[in-house]
Every structure is written in structure tokens, then in C-alpha cells.
Amino acid sequence: MSLGSPTTSICDAGSGRPVACSRCRQRRSGCSKERPQCSRCRDSGLDCIYEEARKITITENYLRDLEAKVKEYEGFKGPGSSDNFLRGLRNLSGLYYDDGGLDTNTDFYNPDALRSRPMFPRNKARLPPWDIARRLFAIQYTYIGTIFCFTDPEAFERSLLEAYQGPPQGSDKEGRLAYAKVLMILAFGQLYSINQWIDFKGPPGFDYFTAALELLPEIHEEGSILRVEALAYVGYFMQNMNRRDAAFLYIGMALRMAISLGLHQEAAGTGLDETTLEHRRRVWWSIYSLDRIVSVKSGNPLTIQDEDIGISMPSKLPSEPEYCPAVVLRHYTELSRILGEILSRIYRKTPKSGSRLMASVRNIMMSLNKWHRELPDGLRFDPAKLSISRESVSTFLHYYQCINMTARPLLFHVVHRRLKNNYGGAAKEQDWKVGLSHTTIRVIEMCISAAQETISMMVIAAQLDLVATYGYMDSEHAFSATIVLVVVCGAFPTDPGAMKAMNAGLDLLRGMSQRGNSHMGARYELLAHLKSILMPGAVGTAVSFLPTKPAVAPIFDVFYDVDANFGSVLGGDDDSMLWEEGFADPAGYDLTQWTQATQMAVDGGNS
């Protein structure tokens, strides 16, 4: 179309999408977007005004400077890039001026010839009313919005307003991504807001999720920060559906795309403002945490090593209060970094001596100790604040899980050896610490304490309806803690506190199962069967899923004195062989096989 064409554009100049009139935008009502007058204004006899893109005057030099900075930012390449090396030679020679020619006409194909997503998706999820959409955002933000910072309330308001103007056109790739991201946020809002759901198609939010999937571009299409965010949401929802392999792939794609965009390095010299730079940091560290968590749970190696990351940790902006989402994300990210160390030092299948294992466990516990000491008061667990904030629960569950993952292989080995060699009646009540070193005892005690604290915290959160029936993190933490307590109560002398925590953990899992979480239902059945093998005469204590608040709140902020517990682990500890056996294959246990082996051990002990 020529510049002099009298035809009035009906699209927003920035995106090519029809825009609503000013009156419909203000009323947040549907707009037919007809020109010169929409149907709503026409029927009401009102003036219909379309606010076109605002024009401003800038100098040509400023425009060229901005264009150069954008080109430099989008064309980021790592220090090992041959293009960068060639540019360096050209600059040193003084013969050529780097005009960006290396990056022109880089495609050896017609981009339109490669297959893209269908322009008109089959699944079209209907957006909820405005107030419900905002409530769904608030719910998902309560659970994951501060530990994974992919959007904030203001950004969501803008995206939602845009979404209500209508689905994006097929050719509007950024618009499709933005719409998909809104759908994923609504999907998580439903996932965390519904406590009972029976639908053979999928969990709450599944319809929004499937609609968002169809809007994602093909893998070969150009990356962006918005696409990283959308992929991360999709990957994490896959994890909530127990599609661990798919979750690993999607989150891996998001992380690799973030690396290709240079998010793992500071964008120095790009002219980006501090708000944009901080958003890059928060997106990077959010996908970093997701990758660590999913890699550990799936038994896969880490996608990127810490030594290859050169970006600052999240920090508050001048406009934010001292305690803000960046503070939560920073401390949660530090736990994810420690989780990566646990995977590398303990769960990696490499030969490890007993003394080396003890040193690794000690270093990990020291890192956790340091994290705990530096935790701000605003992030410490306080049941009185749970009605307005759940981030302390999410953070401390992550903390206790790190302790659990570190010590659990040793605990399981000690339990299995105890059941195999000496089980039944009075033998069960014999002190399990006899014959074990001080270091081994302390590590196992840390694991048991972390499991008890996990269940106690979740029970209190459940009182306020802040335990997600279908949320991956909550169910995984409840299961990991409960399996520790079941084997401890079954193999070690009777401990009323551990028994109560075990029954509460089983009750949490049973409650999730009864409300439609079939995956947790299967895990609950396995644990209940294991309990019946280890404690055939035990009767479960009646512990409600929403119990009355205990008279004395448990001490959640367990401060582990690492120096006192471990001392010098290199000084001739006589449990080296035990540690080597226990950590020989720390991720190799299968609960079903472990239950069968336990049954055989118990039968052998009773024969």
C-alpha cells in the first residue's frame, strides 16, 4: 500500500492486529473493531474513537543509534564464535569497518518454505471473565510467581487486556506467543485453585494448556525472551502432568534458547535500561532453577555448568521495596544451585571413595547452613503470614528437599542392611545408632528431621488451603518426606513424633488421591503397602488432612551445626565402606522393587 493511500488502517502498527476502540478498552468489553464505528458504539449512539499509535519526534542520529544497539543485542554470539574472531582480525587490521555484513543474508533457504504451525489452531480456549482471570493469575502467582519470575502483575494486566481484544492473527508470531503465555498462566491458576477434579482428559487447566500448545512456533523458528517464558510454562505444566521426559525437553529447549539469546551473560554495552536488564536476569535464573529441579528428578545431567554463567543474581529495582520478588528468587535460586551440586557430587555415576563422599556431604551441608544464616526475616516461615504469602513454604520445602536428597541414599542403605540382618519384635527396638560413626548418625538424623519438618509445614499450610492437590512440587515434597518416615518408622525403634509425621504424610497423599490426583494415588498405595510390610500390626493414627493447629508450633528453622555434626570427616572415619555402598547407586532404587526386597528381608527375618 502506498503512503498516500486514503484507506484507514484497522490494525495496530506494532503488531498488525485489530485494536479495540477507546471506549471498549475503558469498559473492558468486547469490541467488533469495525471502522469507522464499532457495533457497540453504533448501537449506543456514541462517538467511536480509535487511538492510533502515538507518534513522537526523534533525531535521525538517535534512531540510527537505537537500530545499531538492537542489531548488536540480537546478534549476540559467544566468545568462541568464528564471526567474532573474524571481526577482531578485521578491526585489528584497520582495513575494514565492521558494517555488520557478516550477518546479512545468512539464510540458505526461503524461510517461508519451512513448515510453520497452522495459522488457525483447532483448540480455542474461551477466556474467562476479567475478574476470574485476575483471580487465577493471583493464585498461580502465590504458588510460583515469585520463585519463577516469568511475569509480574503489571505485565499480565497488559497482556490480558491485549488478549481480550481477540485471538492473534495467524501471521502474528509474537501475538501468538503472548496469547499462549496468557493461556498458560490461566492454566496454572486453575491447577492451583481447584482441589477436586475428575476429568479423564487431564488436570485442571488442561484445556488452556492444550490451546497454548497449538500457538507455539516450530522449534526452528526464531527465539525470543517471550518464547523462553512460554516454553518454561509449558515444560513445568508437563511436569505437573507427570510427563517428566516431555518436561525435560521443553525446559531444556527454553534454557538453550535463553543461552542462544545471551541471557546467561550480562548484556553490557547494549544500552538496555536497568528494568530490562533485571527482567533478563530474573527470566534466566527462573529457567535455571527449573532446569536444575527437572534434571535432578529425571536423573539427567545438568544443561549448563555454573562456571559458564556470567550474569548477576536478581536484585531489587529502585522502585521496589526491600523485600520483593527478587529477594525470593535470589534465595530460591541459591538452593537450586546447591541442588545442582548434589546432582554432580552425589548422584553422578562416578567412582567415589567414602572419604570423598563425606567431604562432599559436608560441603553441601555447609552451603545449606550458610544459606539458612543469610535468609531474610521476611522469607522465614511464619504461619501467621501464610494467608497473604506462600513463598516461605515453597522456599523451605526446597531447602528440606536438598537435605533429603543429600542424605537419603545413606539412610536407605542403613535401613535395608538393618532389615536384612536383624528384624522383628524386640530387634526392631534396638538402638539403630550402635556401630555407626558420629558422622553417619548425624547425617541420618538430619534427613529424618528434614522429613518431619516438611510434613509439619505442609500440614499447617493445608489448614489454610495452601497445599496444591495437583501441584508437582507439593506432591513431590510430601511423597519424598513420607517415604523417609515410613522406612524410619518401620526399621528404627518406635518414635511417637516420627509416627505422627508419617501418618500425617500418608494422609496428605491420600487426600490428594481422593481429590483426583491419580499419580499420587499410585504412590500412596505403594507407601501404604510398604508400611503394612514393615509394621503389620500398626494402626494409622487419625490425622485429618486439615488438622487442628498444634498448641506448640514445630521449629521449622532447623539450624544444623555442621562443624559440630561432622567435625573433620577426613580423619579416619570407620564408616567409609558403608558410605561407598550406600552412595554407589543413589538414584537406582525403584520403590516397587525396594518394597519387594523389603518383603523378602522381613520374611527371612521372621522365618
C-alpha positions as CSV (number, residue, x, y, z in Angstrom):
1,M,0.0,0.0,0.0
2,S,1.4,3.4,-0.9
3,L,2.0,6.1,1.7
4,G,-0.7,8.2,0.2
5,S,-3.5,5.6,0.3
6,P,-6.6,7.0,1.9
7,T,-7.6,3.7,3.3
8,T,-7.7,3.8,7.1
9,S,-5.6,1.1,8.8
10,I,-7.6,-1.2,11.1
11,C,-4.5,-2.7,12.8
12,D,-2.1,-1.7,15.5
13,A,1.0,-0.6,13.7
14,G,3.2,-2.6,16.1
15,S,1.6,-6.0,15.6
16,G,-0.8,-6.0,12.7
17,R,-3.6,-6.9,15.0
18,P,-7.0,-5.2,15.0
19,V,-7.4,-2.9,18.0
20,A,-10.4,-2.1,20.1
21,C,-11.8,1.4,20.3
22,S,-11.0,3.6,23.3
23,R,-14.5,3.3,24.8
24,C,-14.5,-0.6,24.7
25,R,-11.0,-0.6,26.1
26,Q,-12.0,1.6,29.1
27,R,-15.1,-0.6,29.7
28,R,-13.1,-3.8,29.2
29,S,-15.8,-5.1,26.9
30,G,-15.7,-6.9,23.6
31,C,-15.3,-4.7,20.6
32,S,-16.1,-5.7,17.0
33,K,-13.2,-3.4,15.8
34,E,-15.2,-2.2,12.8
35,R,-14.3,1.1,11.2
36,P,-15.3,3.9,11.4
37,Q,-17.6,2.8,14.2
38,C,-17.8,-0.5,16.2
39,S,-21.1,-2.2,16.7
40,R,-21.3,-1.4,20.4
41,C,-20.8,2.3,19.9
42,R,-23.1,2.3,16.9
43,D,-25.9,0.6,18.8
44,S,-25.4,3.0,21.8
45,G,-25.3,6.1,19.6
46,L,-21.8,7.1,21.0
47,D,-18.8,8.5,19.3
48,C,-16.3,5.7,18.4
49,I,-12.7,6.7,18.7
50,Y,-9.8,4.6,17.7
51,E,-6.5,5.6,19.4
52,E,-3.8,5.1,16.8
53,A,-0.1,4.5,17.6
54,R,1.3,7.7,19.2
55,K,3.9,9.4,17.1
56,I,6.9,11.2,18.6
57,T,9.8,13.1,17.1
58,I,13.3,12.0,17.5
59,T,16.6,12.9,15.7
60,E,17.9,10.6,13.0
61,N,21.2,10.1,14.9
62,Y,19.2,8.8,17.9
63,L,17.2,6.5,15.6
64,R,20.4,5.1,14.0
65,D,22.0,4.6,17.4
66,L,19.0,2.6,18.6
67,E,19.0,0.5,15.5
68,A,22.7,-0.3,15.9
69,K,22.2,-1.3,19.6
70,V,19.2,-3.6,18.7
71,K,21.3,-5.2,16.0
72,E,24.2,-5.8,18.4
73,Y,21.8,-7.2,21.0
74,E,20.0,-9.6,18.7
75,G,23.2,-10.7,17.0
76,F,25.0,-11.7,20.2
77,K,27.5,-14.5,19.8
78,G,29.7,-16.2,22.4
79,P,33.5,-15.5,22.6
80,G,34.2,-18.7,20.7
81,S,32.2,-17.6,17.6
82,S,34.3,-17.6,14.4
83,D,32.4,-14.5,13.3
84,N,33.6,-12.6,16.4
85,F,37.2,-13.9,15.7
86,L,37.0,-12.6,12.1
87,R,35.6,-9.2,13.2
88,G,38.6,-9.0,15.7
89,L,41.0,-9.6,12.8
90,R,39.3,-7.0,10.7
91,N,39.3,-4.4,13.4
92,L,43.0,-5.0,14.2
93,S,44.0,-4.8,10.5
94,G,42.4,-1.3,10.2
95,L,41.4,-2.2,6.6
96,Y,37.7,-2.9,7.1
97,Y,35.0,-1.2,9.1
98,D,32.6,-3.8,10.6
99,D,29.3,-2.8,9.0
100,G,27.5,-5.9,10.1
101,G,27.9,-7.5,6.7
102,L,28.7,-10.9,8.3
103,D,25.1,-11.1,9.5
104,T,23.3,-10.2,6.3
105,N,21.6,-12.8,4.1
106,T,22.6,-15.6,6.4
107,D,19.7,-17.9,5.4
108,F,20.5,-20.5,2.8
109,Y,16.8,-21.2,2.2
110,N,13.5,-19.5,1.8
111,P,12.1,-19.1,5.4
112,D,8.5,-19.4,4.0
113,A,9.3,-22.9,2.6
114,L,9.8,-24.3,6.1
115,R,6.7,-25.6,7.7
116,S,5.1,-23.5,10.5
117,R,2.3,-24.0,12.9
118,P,-1.2,-23.9,11.4
119,M,-2.4,-20.3,11.3
120,F,-5.8,-21.2,12.8
121,P,-5.5,-23.6,15.8
122,R,-8.2,-26.2,16.3
123,N,-8.4,-25.7,20.1
124,K,-9.7,-22.3,21.1
125,A,-10.0,-21.9,24.8
126,R,-12.5,-19.3,25.9
127,L,-11.1,-16.7,28.1
128,P,-12.8,-16.3,31.5
129,P,-14.4,-13.0,32.7
130,W,-11.9,-10.3,33.6
131,D,-12.3,-10.7,37.4
132,I,-11.9,-14.5,37.3
133,A,-8.8,-14.2,35.0
134,R,-7.2,-11.8,37.6
135,R,-8.0,-14.2,40.4
136,L,-6.4,-17.1,38.5
137,F,-3.3,-15.0,38.0
138,A,-3.2,-14.1,41.7
139,I,-3.5,-17.8,42.7
140,Q,-0.7,-19.0,40.4
141,Y,1.4,-16.0,41.5
142,T,1.0,-17.1,45.1
143,Y,2.4,-20.6,44.3
144,I,5.1,-20.0,41.7
145,G,5.1,-16.3,40.7
146,T,8.0,-15.3,42.9
147,I,10.1,-18.5,42.7
148,F,9.8,-18.5,38.9
149,C,9.7,-14.8,37.7
150,F,8.4,-15.0,34.1
151,T,5.7,-12.3,34.5
152,D,4.5,-9.8,37.1
153,P,1.1,-8.4,37.8
154,E,1.5,-5.2,35.7
155,A,2.8,-7.2,32.7
156,F,0.0,-9.7,33.0
157,E,-2.6,-6.9,33.1
158,R,-1.3,-5.5,29.8
159,S,-1.1,-9.0,28.2
160,L,-4.6,-9.9,29.4
161,L,-6.1,-6.6,28.0
162,E,-4.5,-7.4,24.7
163,A,-5.8,-11.0,24.8
164,Y,-9.4,-9.7,25.3
165,Q,-9.2,-7.8,22.1
166,G,-9.3,-11.2,20.3
167,P,-7.1,-14.1,19.3
168,P,-4.0,-13.2,17.4
169,Q,-3.9,-13.4,13.6
170,G,-2.1,-16.5,12.2
171,S,0.8,-14.4,10.9
172,D,1.4,-12.6,14.2
173,K,4.0,-14.8,15.8
174,E,4.7,-12.5,18.8
175,G,1.0,-12.1,19.3
176,R,0.5,-15.9,19.3
177,L,3.3,-16.3,21.9
178,A,1.8,-13.6,24.1
179,Y,-1.6,-15.2,23.9
180,A,-0.1,-18.6,24.7
181,K,1.6,-17.2,27.7
182,V,-1.6,-15.8,29.0
183,L,-3.3,-19.2,28.5
184,M,-0.5,-20.9,30.4
185,I,-0.9,-18.5,33.3
186,L,-4.6,-19.2,33.4
187,A,-3.9,-22.9,33.2
188,F,-1.7,-22.8,36.3
189,G,-4.3,-20.6,38.0
190,Q,-6.8,-23.4,37.5
191,L,-4.3,-26.0,38.5
192,Y,-3.6,-24.4,41.9
193,S,-7.2,-23.2,42.6
194,I,-9.1,-26.4,42.2
195,N,-8.8,-29.0,45.0
196,Q,-11.1,-31.7,43.5
197,W,-11.2,-32.6,39.8
198,I,-12.3,-35.7,37.9
199,D,-11.7,-35.4,34.2
200,F,-10.2,-38.1,32.1
201,K,-8.7,-35.6,29.7
202,G,-6.2,-34.1,32.2
203,P,-5.8,-32.0,35.3
204,P,-7.4,-28.6,36.0
205,G,-6.2,-26.1,33.4
206,F,-5.7,-28.7,30.7
207,D,-7.9,-27.0,28.1
208,Y,-5.9,-23.8,28.4
209,F,-2.7,-25.8,28.2
210,T,-3.7,-27.7,25.0
211,A,-4.8,-24.4,23.4
212,A,-1.5,-22.8,24.3
213,L,0.5,-25.7,22.8
214,E,-1.0,-25.1,19.4
215,L,0.1,-21.5,19.4
216,L,3.8,-22.3,20.0
217,P,6.1,-21.8,17.0
218,E,8.1,-24.6,15.5
219,I,11.5,-25.4,17.0
220,H,13.4,-24.0,14.1
221,E,11.7,-20.6,14.2
222,E,13.4,-17.5,15.8
223,G,13.8,-17.4,19.5
224,S,12.9,-14.6,21.9
225,I,12.6,-14.0,25.7
226,L,8.8,-14.2,25.3
227,R,9.2,-17.6,23.7
228,V,11.6,-18.7,26.5
229,E,8.9,-17.8,29.1
230,A,6.2,-19.7,27.2
231,L,8.3,-22.8,26.8
232,A,9.2,-22.7,30.5
233,Y,5.5,-22.6,31.5
234,V,4.7,-25.5,29.1
235,G,7.5,-27.6,30.4
236,Y,6.6,-27.1,34.0
237,F,2.9,-27.9,33.3
238,M,4.2,-31.1,31.6
239,Q,6.0,-31.9,34.9
240,N,2.7,-31.4,36.8
241,M,1.1,-34.0,34.5
242,N,3.9,-36.4,35.3
243,R,5.3,-36.1,31.8
244,R,8.9,-35.9,33.0
245,D,10.6,-36.6,29.7
246,A,8.5,-34.0,27.9
247,A,9.1,-31.5,30.7
248,F,12.8,-32.1,30.5
249,L,12.7,-31.5,26.7
250,Y,10.6,-28.3,26.9
251,I,12.6,-26.8,29.8
252,G,15.8,-27.8,28.1
253,M,14.7,-26.0,24.9
254,A,13.8,-22.9,27.0
255,L,17.2,-23.0,28.7
256,R,19.1,-23.5,25.4
257,M,17.1,-20.7,23.8
258,A,18.0,-18.5,26.7
259,I,21.6,-19.3,26.2
260,S,21.4,-18.6,22.5
261,L,19.9,-15.2,23.4
262,G,22.8,-14.5,25.7
263,L,20.6,-14.4,28.9
264,H,23.3,-16.3,30.8
265,Q,25.7,-13.3,30.4
266,E,25.3,-9.6,31.3
267,A,24.2,-7.6,28.3
268,A,26.9,-4.9,28.8
269,G,27.1,-2.1,26.3
270,T,23.7,-2.7,24.7
271,G,22.1,0.4,26.1
272,L,19.3,-1.5,27.7
273,D,17.7,0.1,30.7
274,E,18.0,-1.4,34.2
275,T,14.4,-2.7,34.2
276,T,15.0,-4.6,31.0
277,L,18.4,-5.9,32.3
278,E,16.8,-7.1,35.5
279,H,14.0,-8.8,33.6
280,R,16.6,-10.7,31.7
281,R,18.3,-11.8,35.0
282,R,15.0,-12.9,36.5
283,V,14.0,-14.9,33.5
284,W,17.4,-16.6,33.3
285,W,17.6,-17.6,37.0
286,S,14.0,-18.8,36.8
287,I,14.6,-21.2,33.9
288,Y,17.9,-22.1,35.6
289,S,16.0,-23.3,38.7
290,L,13.5,-25.2,36.6
291,D,16.3,-27.0,34.8
292,R,18.1,-28.0,38.0
293,I,14.9,-29.3,39.5
294,V,13.8,-31.3,36.5
295,S,17.3,-32.6,35.8
296,V,17.6,-34.0,39.3
297,K,14.1,-35.5,39.3
298,S,14.6,-37.1,35.9
299,G,18.1,-38.3,36.6
300,N,19.6,-36.4,33.6
301,P,22.8,-34.3,33.7
302,L,22.7,-30.5,34.1
303,T,22.3,-28.5,30.9
304,I,24.8,-25.8,31.9
305,Q,27.5,-25.6,34.5
306,D,27.7,-22.7,37.0
307,E,31.2,-21.8,35.7
308,D,29.7,-20.9,32.3
309,I,27.2,-18.4,33.8
310,G,28.3,-14.7,34.0
311,I,25.1,-12.9,34.9
312,S,24.4,-11.2,38.3
313,M,21.8,-12.7,40.7
314,P,18.4,-11.0,40.8
315,S,18.3,-7.7,42.7
316,K,15.6,-5.2,43.6
317,L,14.9,-2.3,41.3
318,P,14.9,1.3,42.8
319,S,11.1,1.3,42.6
320,E,10.7,-1.9,44.6
321,P,10.6,-2.4,48.4
322,E,13.5,-4.0,50.3
323,Y,11.6,-7.3,50.4
324,C,10.4,-8.0,46.9
325,P,10.1,-10.9,44.4
326,A,13.8,-10.5,43.5
327,V,14.8,-11.4,47.1
328,V,12.7,-14.6,47.0
329,L,14.0,-15.6,43.6
330,R,17.6,-15.0,44.7
331,H,17.4,-17.3,47.7
332,Y,15.4,-19.9,45.8
333,T,18.0,-19.8,43.1
334,E,20.8,-20.4,45.5
335,L,19.1,-23.6,46.7
336,S,18.8,-24.7,43.1
337,R,22.5,-24.1,42.7
338,I,23.1,-26.3,45.7
339,L,20.8,-28.9,44.2
340,G,23.0,-28.9,41.1
341,E,26.0,-29.6,43.4
342,I,24.1,-32.5,45.0
343,L,23.5,-34.0,41.5
344,S,27.1,-33.6,40.5
345,R,28.8,-34.7,43.7
346,I,26.5,-37.4,44.9
347,Y,24.2,-38.7,42.1
348,R,26.6,-38.6,39.2
349,K,27.6,-42.2,38.5
350,T,31.4,-41.9,39.0
351,P,33.6,-43.9,41.5
352,K,33.7,-42.1,44.8
353,S,35.6,-43.1,48.0
354,G,34.0,-42.9,51.4
355,S,36.2,-40.0,52.5
356,R,35.4,-38.1,49.3
357,L,31.6,-38.7,49.8
358,M,31.9,-37.5,53.4
359,A,33.7,-34.3,52.3
360,S,31.1,-33.7,49.6
361,V,28.2,-34.1,52.0
362,R,29.9,-31.8,54.5
363,N,30.4,-29.1,51.9
364,I,26.8,-29.4,50.8
365,M,25.5,-29.1,54.3
366,M,27.8,-26.1,54.9
367,S,26.4,-24.4,51.9
368,L,22.9,-25.1,53.2
369,N,23.9,-23.8,56.6
370,K,25.2,-20.6,55.1
371,W,22.0,-20.1,53.1
372,H,20.0,-20.5,56.2
373,R,22.0,-18.0,58.2
374,E,21.7,-15.4,55.4
375,L,17.9,-15.8,54.9
376,P,16.0,-12.6,55.5
377,D,13.3,-12.5,58.2
378,G,10.6,-11.8,55.6
379,L,11.3,-15.2,54.0
380,R,11.3,-17.3,57.2
381,F,8.3,-19.5,57.8
382,D,5.6,-17.8,59.8
383,P,2.1,-19.4,59.8
384,A,0.5,-16.1,60.6
385,K,1.7,-14.7,57.2
386,L,0.5,-17.7,55.1
387,S,-2.8,-16.2,54.2
388,I,-1.0,-13.5,52.2
389,S,2.2,-15.2,51.2
390,R,3.1,-18.8,50.5
391,E,6.6,-18.2,49.2
392,S,8.2,-19.2,52.5
393,V,6.6,-22.6,52.3
394,S,7.9,-23.2,48.7
395,T,11.3,-22.0,49.7
396,F,11.7,-24.1,52.8
397,L,10.3,-27.2,51.1
398,H,13.0,-26.7,48.6
399,Y,15.6,-26.4,51.4
400,Y,14.4,-29.5,53.2
401,Q,14.4,-31.4,49.9
402,C,18.1,-30.5,49.4
403,I,18.8,-32.1,52.8
404,N,16.7,-35.1,52.0
405,M,18.3,-35.7,48.6
406,T,21.8,-35.4,50.1
407,A,21.3,-37.9,53.0
408,R,18.6,-40.2,51.7
409,P,20.8,-42.8,49.9
410,L,22.8,-43.4,53.1
411,L,19.6,-43.7,55.2
412,F,18.1,-46.2,52.8
413,H,21.2,-48.3,52.8
414,V,21.4,-48.4,56.6
415,V,17.7,-49.3,56.8
416,H,18.0,-52.0,54.2
417,R,21.0,-53.5,55.9
418,R,19.2,-53.4,59.3
419,L,16.1,-55.1,57.9
420,K,18.2,-57.8,56.2
421,N,20.4,-58.6,59.1
422,N,18.2,-58.2,62.1
423,Y,14.4,-57.7,62.0
424,G,11.4,-58.4,64.1
425,G,9.9,-57.9,67.5
426,A,12.5,-56.8,70.1
427,A,15.2,-56.5,67.4
428,K,13.4,-53.5,65.9
429,E,13.6,-51.6,69.2
430,Q,17.3,-52.0,69.4
431,D,19.3,-48.7,69.1
432,W,19.9,-48.1,65.3
433,K,23.0,-46.0,66.1
434,V,25.0,-48.8,67.6
435,G,28.1,-49.5,65.4
436,L,27.7,-46.3,63.3
437,S,30.1,-43.4,63.4
438,H,29.1,-39.9,64.7
439,T,29.1,-38.5,61.2
440,T,26.8,-41.2,59.8
441,I,24.4,-40.8,62.7
442,R,24.2,-37.0,62.2
443,V,23.6,-37.2,58.5
444,I,20.7,-39.7,59.0
445,E,19.3,-37.6,61.8
446,M,19.3,-34.5,59.5
447,C,17.4,-36.5,56.9
448,I,14.8,-37.6,59.4
449,S,14.4,-34.1,60.9
450,A,14.0,-32.6,57.4
451,A,11.3,-35.1,56.5
452,Q,9.4,-34.3,59.8
453,E,9.7,-30.6,59.2
454,T,8.4,-30.9,55.6
455,I,5.3,-32.7,56.7
456,S,4.7,-30.4,59.7
457,M,4.9,-27.4,57.4
458,M,2.6,-28.8,54.8
459,V,0.0,-29.7,57.4
460,I,-0.1,-26.1,58.6
461,A,-0.3,-24.9,55.0
462,A,-3.1,-27.3,54.4
463,Q,-5.1,-25.7,57.2
464,L,-5.2,-22.5,55.1
465,D,-6.0,-24.5,51.9
466,L,-2.4,-23.7,50.6
467,V,-1.4,-27.2,49.6
468,A,-1.9,-27.8,45.9
469,T,-3.7,-31.1,45.1
470,Y,-2.3,-31.2,41.6
471,G,0.9,-29.2,42.0
472,Y,4.0,-31.1,41.2
473,M,6.2,-29.5,43.9
474,D,3.8,-30.1,46.8
475,S,3.0,-33.7,45.9
476,E,6.7,-34.5,45.3
477,H,7.8,-33.0,48.6
478,A,5.1,-34.8,50.5
479,F,6.0,-38.1,48.9
480,S,9.8,-37.7,49.4
481,A,9.3,-36.9,53.1
482,T,6.8,-39.6,53.7
483,I,8.8,-42.4,52.2
484,V,11.7,-41.4,54.6
485,L,9.4,-41.5,57.5
486,V,7.8,-44.9,56.5
487,V,11.2,-46.7,56.3
488,V,12.4,-45.0,59.5
489,C,9.3,-45.9,61.5
490,G,9.4,-49.5,60.1
491,A,13.1,-50.2,60.8
492,F,14.1,-48.0,63.7
493,P,12.8,-48.0,67.3
494,T,9.4,-46.6,67.8
495,D,9.4,-42.8,67.9
496,P,5.9,-41.1,68.5
497,G,6.9,-37.9,66.7
498,A,8.1,-39.8,63.6
499,M,5.0,-42.0,63.7
500,K,2.7,-38.9,63.8
501,A,4.5,-37.2,61.0
502,M,4.4,-40.4,58.9
503,N,0.7,-40.8,59.3
504,A,0.2,-37.1,58.5
505,G,2.3,-37.5,55.4
506,L,0.3,-40.6,54.3
507,D,-2.9,-38.6,55.0
508,L,-1.7,-35.8,52.8
509,L,-1.0,-38.2,49.9
510,R,-4.4,-40.0,50.4
511,G,-6.2,-36.6,50.4
512,M,-4.5,-35.7,47.0
513,S,-5.5,-39.1,45.7
514,Q,-9.1,-38.8,46.8
515,R,-9.4,-35.5,45.1
516,G,-8.3,-36.8,41.7
517,N,-4.5,-36.9,41.7
518,S,-4.2,-40.4,40.3
519,H,-0.3,-40.3,40.2
520,M,-0.2,-39.6,44.0
521,G,-2.8,-42.2,44.4
522,A,-0.5,-44.8,43.0
523,R,2.4,-43.6,45.2
524,Y,0.2,-43.6,48.2
525,E,-0.8,-47.2,47.6
526,L,2.9,-48.2,47.3
527,L,3.8,-46.5,50.6
528,A,0.7,-47.9,52.3
529,H,1.8,-51.4,51.2
530,L,5.4,-50.8,52.4
531,K,4.0,-49.7,55.7
532,S,1.9,-52.8,56.0
533,I,5.0,-54.9,55.4
534,L,7.2,-53.1,57.9
535,M,4.5,-52.5,60.5
536,P,1.8,-55.2,60.0
537,G,0.2,-54.5,63.4
538,A,0.3,-50.7,63.2
539,V,-2.9,-48.8,63.1
540,G,-2.8,-45.4,61.4
541,T,-3.4,-42.5,63.8
542,A,-6.4,-40.5,62.7
543,V,-4.7,-37.4,61.3
544,S,-7.0,-35.1,59.4
545,F,-5.9,-33.6,56.1
546,L,-6.8,-30.3,57.7
547,P,-5.8,-30.9,61.3
548,T,-6.3,-28.5,64.2
549,K,-3.3,-26.3,64.8
550,P,-0.8,-27.7,67.3
551,A,-0.5,-26.0,70.6
552,V,3.2,-25.6,70.1
553,A,4.3,-24.8,66.6
554,P,7.2,-27.0,65.4
555,I,10.6,-25.4,65.0
556,F,10.9,-25.1,61.2
557,D,14.1,-23.1,61.0
558,V,16.4,-26.1,61.9
559,F,19.9,-24.7,62.2
560,Y,22.3,-27.6,61.5
561,D,25.6,-27.1,63.2
562,V,27.7,-28.6,60.5
563,D,31.1,-28.2,62.3
564,A,29.8,-29.9,65.4
565,N,28.0,-32.7,63.5
566,F,30.8,-33.5,61.1
567,G,34.0,-32.3,62.6
568,S,36.9,-33.4,60.4
569,V,35.4,-36.0,58.1
570,L,38.8,-36.8,56.7
571,G,40.2,-38.2,60.0
572,G,39.8,-41.9,59.7
573,D,36.0,-42.4,59.9
574,D,35.4,-46.2,60.1
575,D,32.1,-46.0,58.0
576,S,33.9,-45.3,54.7
577,M,32.8,-48.7,53.2
578,L,29.2,-48.1,54.4
579,W,29.2,-44.7,52.6
580,E,30.6,-46.2,49.4
581,E,27.9,-48.9,49.4
582,G,25.1,-46.5,50.2
583,F,26.1,-44.0,47.6
584,A,27.1,-46.5,44.9
585,D,23.9,-46.0,43.0
586,P,21.9,-43.3,44.9
587,A,19.3,-42.9,42.1
588,G,19.0,-46.5,41.3
589,Y,16.3,-47.6,43.7
590,D,12.8,-48.5,42.4
591,L,10.1,-48.2,45.0
592,T,8.3,-51.3,43.8
593,Q,11.4,-53.4,43.7
594,W,12.5,-52.0,47.1
595,T,9.1,-53.0,48.6
596,Q,9.5,-56.5,47.2
597,A,13.1,-56.7,48.6
598,T,11.9,-55.5,51.9
599,Q,9.1,-58.1,52.0
600,M,11.8,-60.8,51.3
601,A,14.0,-59.4,54.1
602,V,11.1,-59.3,56.5
603,D,10.0,-62.8,55.6
604,G,13.6,-64.0,56.0
605,G,13.9,-62.3,59.4
606,N,10.7,-63.8,60.7
607,S,11.4,-67.4,59.5
